[in-house]
C-alpha cells in the first residue's frame, strides 16, 4: 500500500468540526476548534469544553446539554 496511512483515531479535522457545528450550534454551542489534538467548544453561557478526541468532546457537550434540560 502506498501513501500515508491513517490510524484508527486520525480523522480529517475540517469535516469533523463542520459536523460538530451542524450537530450542536442550535443547542447553543459554538467556537469549535482543535489544536494539538485537543478538541474544544464554547457554550452560549461561556463554558469551555475540551476533549482529547472528537468523541470525548461530544460526550462532554451531550452531558452538559442533558443537564441543562
C-alpha positions as CSV (number, residue, x, y, z in Angstrom):
1,X,0.0,0.0,0.0
2,X,1.4,3.4,-1.0
3,X,0.9,6.8,0.5
4,X,0.4,7.8,4.1
5,X,-1.7,5.5,6.3
6,X,-4.2,6.7,8.7
7,X,-4.5,5.4,12.3
8,X,-7.8,4.4,13.8
9,X,-8.1,7.8,15.6
10,X,-6.8,10.1,12.9
11,X,-9.7,12.0,11.3
12,X,-10.0,14.9,9.0
13,X,-10.4,17.9,11.3
14,X,-12.3,20.3,9.0
15,X,-15.2,17.9,8.2
16,X,-15.3,16.8,11.9
17,X,-15.5,20.5,13.0
18,X,-18.2,21.1,10.4
19,X,-20.2,18.2,11.8
20,X,-19.9,19.4,15.3
21,X,-21.1,22.8,14.3
22,X,-24.1,21.2,12.4
23,X,-25.0,19.0,15.3
24,X,-24.6,21.4,18.2
25,X,-24.9,25.0,17.0
26,X,-28.7,25.0,17.6
27,X,-28.1,23.8,21.1
28,X,-26.1,26.8,22.0
29,X,-22.5,25.6,21.3
30,X,-20.0,27.3,19.1
31,X,-16.4,28.1,18.7
32,X,-15.5,24.5,17.8
33,X,-11.7,24.0,17.2
34,X,-8.9,21.6,17.5
35,X,-5.3,22.5,18.5
36,X,-2.5,20.0,19.1
37,X,-5.0,17.2,19.5
38,X,-7.3,19.0,21.9
39,X,-10.9,19.5,20.7
40,X,-12.9,22.3,22.2
41,X,-16.2,24.1,22.1
42,X,-17.8,27.0,23.9
43,X,-21.4,27.1,25.3
44,X,-23.6,30.1,24.9
45,X,-23.0,30.7,28.6
46,X,-19.3,30.8,28.1
47,X,-18.4,27.4,29.4
48,X,-15.4,25.8,27.6
49,X,-15.5,22.1,27.0
50,X,-12.4,20.1,25.8
51,X,-11.6,16.5,24.9
52,X,-8.6,14.7,23.6
53,X,-10.8,13.2,20.8
54,X,-13.8,14.4,19.0
55,X,-15.8,11.7,20.7
56,X,-14.7,12.8,24.1
57,X,-15.7,16.4,23.4
58,X,-19.1,15.2,22.1
59,X,-19.7,13.2,25.3
60,X,-19.0,16.3,27.4
61,X,-21.2,18.5,25.3
62,X,-24.0,15.9,25.4
63,X,-23.7,15.6,29.2
64,X,-23.8,19.3,29.6
65,X,-26.8,19.7,27.3
66,X,-28.7,16.9,29.1
67,X,-28.0,18.5,32.4
68,X,-29.5,21.8,31.2
69,X,-32.7,20.2,30.1
